[in-house]
Amino acid sequence: MTLKKKSMGRRDFLNNCGRGGAFLLLGGTVGALGARLVRGGEVWQIDPNKCTKCGQCATHCVLDMSAVKCMHLYKMCGYCELCTGYFELDPVSLDEGAENQVCPTAAISRKYIEDPYFEYKIDTDLCIGCARCVKGCVDYGNGSLYMQVNHELCKNCNECAIAIACPADAFIRLPANNPYFDRLV
């Protein structure tokens, strides 16, 4: 008995490719959602009380641009004219010139409110997670700037590369339904 091979036409080939692509897309989506449920529904986060502002978050994340971003707690901010999270310790002048700013990517902007108050905002798309602004704010200010993992960006790796590199052991696991550290507690 001889078996005849059935030839595959163009239509059958394209249908099979479409099914395969849909299967891969579905598998990738399920895998991404499953990664967020790793370790009992917990995600990585930084404990701001342990963070030493070492700069490792900017260089050790598996993403091209780190998922760790600077956050600003407006309730704590003094809206200072000389903000040590925005300006170098000894600025040439109190203007927005790059030579005066702490942030290497100009991710922090300021807006005049009234003498002597300014409002500072973080552009998280520009923030690289270097923590230079946080270091200035914590060391010489009131600590209203702090680092947090942005869970819209984070891949929630089983073994976070930043957590491994963190010299202060500041990376902790929090429940996925409450993934941000409450700075005021």
N, C-alpha and C positions, 0 to 999 in steps of 0.2 A: 504494500500500500504506500503510495507516495503522497506527501503533503504538498499542497500548493500554497505558496506564499501569496497573500493578498497584498497588492501594492497600495500604498497610502497616497491618496490624492492630496492636492494642495489644501483643500477645504478641511480634510481630516487632520492634516498636520497643524494648521492654524488653530483648529478647535482644541487639539491636544496641548498646544503651547499656551492657549488662553486658560485652560483648566490648570495647567502646571503653574502659571503665573499667579492665578487666584489662590491656589493652594499655598504657594510661598508667601504671598501677602498675608493670608489668614494666619499662617504659622508664625510669621514675624510679629504680627499684632498680638497674638496670644502670648508669644515669648516676651514681648516688651511689657505687657500687662502683668505677666507672671513675675517678671524681675522686680516689679514694685511690691510684690507680696512676699519677697524673700524674708526669711527669718521671722515668721509670725506677724507679718504686716508692719515691719519696722523699716525706717529709712535713716540714712546718715544725716547728722547735723553737727554743728560746732557749738560747744558750750563756751559762750563769750567770757565766762569767768575763768576758764582755763587757757584760753587762746593767748599766745605770746606774740602774735602779730609778726611771725617769722618770715612770711612771704612764700612759704612752701605751697600754699593753695594755688598760687598763680602758675606754678611750674610743674606740679605733680598730677594734676587732673588728667584723665585719659581723653578728655575733650580738647579740641584745638584752643578754645577759650574756656577757662575754668567755669564750672557751675557755681563756684563760691563767689558771692557778691557782697559788697558793702551795703549795710542797711542803716537807716537813719531813724532813730527814735525821737521824733519831734517833741514829745512831752518832756524829754530831758534836756533838749538843746537850749543853750543860752543865747543863740542867735548873735554871737559875738562879732564885732567888727574884725578883730584879729582872731579868727578861728584857726587853731593849730591842726585841725584836720584838713583845712583848705590851704593855708599858707605855710611856707617854710618857716622854721623857727626865727630866722632873722631875714625877713623879706626885704628886698630892695625898696619896695613901696607896697601900699595896701591896695593894689589894683589887680585886675584879672590877668596880668602878664604871665606867660608860661614860666618865666624865671622865678616867680614868686610862689607858684603852686606846688603842693606836695604830690599830687596825683600825676603820674607820668602820661596818662591818656586823656587828661582834662574831663574825667567822668563826673566831676563835681562842679556844679555851677552855683552862683550866688546871685541873689536879687535884693536890692536895697528895699528896706521896709520904711524905716525912719531912724534918725540918729539915736543911738549907734548900732541899730539892729539890721541884720541881714538874714535872709532865708537861704539855706543851702539845700540843694537837691542832688541826688545821685542818679546818673544815667546808667542803668544797669547794663545796657547794651555796650557801653564803652568800658565798664569796670572789668578789670582783669583779675581781681582777687588778690592783689599784692599786699593789701592791708597797711600801706604806708599812711593813709589818712586815719585809719583806726588807731594806729600807734600814736600819732600826734594828738588825737582827740583824747585817748585814754591817759597818756603820759602827762599832758599839760592842760587838758580841758575837763569836761564833765563826763566823758564816755558815752555820748549819745550815738556815736558811730560804732558799729560792730559787724563782724563777719557772720554770714549765714549761707548755707547751701540752698540754692534756688532749685526747688524740686520740679519746676517746669523744664529745667535743663538737665538735671542730674540723671544719670543712667542707673543709679542705685546699684553699683557694682557689688557683688558679694564681698569682695575684699577691696575696699576703697584705697586707691593708690595714695591719696592725700592722707588718709587716716594712718596708713603704714608709715609715711614720711613725717607725720606730725610729731615734733619733739616734745610737745606738752601733753600728748594723749588727750587732746581737746575734742576729738571726734567721738560722738556718742550715738546711740541708736534711740530714736523716738518713734512713737506710734505713727503709722502712715496717715491716720485720720487727724493728727495734730502734729505736723512735721516741723513747726518753727519754735525756736526757743523763746520763751517770754522773758525779755530782758528786765522787766520791772519786778519779777518775782524774786 
